[in-house]
Amino acid sequence: MTPRPEPGSKADRDALRYDMTAAGCTITDIAVEMRTRYGMRPREAWRHARGWTL
């Protein structure tokens, strides 16, 4: 059994982005989900939704 990544970790965010992209979601959808799920600020959510680093 594969261990689940820590909620909010980079691996968890990457998995969410990959799954939502594969399901046909837009970057906007991904950013909104990250804001909801992880409580991120808007700019931070957009950055993570695109896979960008600082």
Secondary structure, DSSP 4 states (H G I P E B T S, - for coil): -PPPPPTTSHHHHHHHHHHHHHTT--HHHHHHHHHHHH---HHHHHHHHHT---
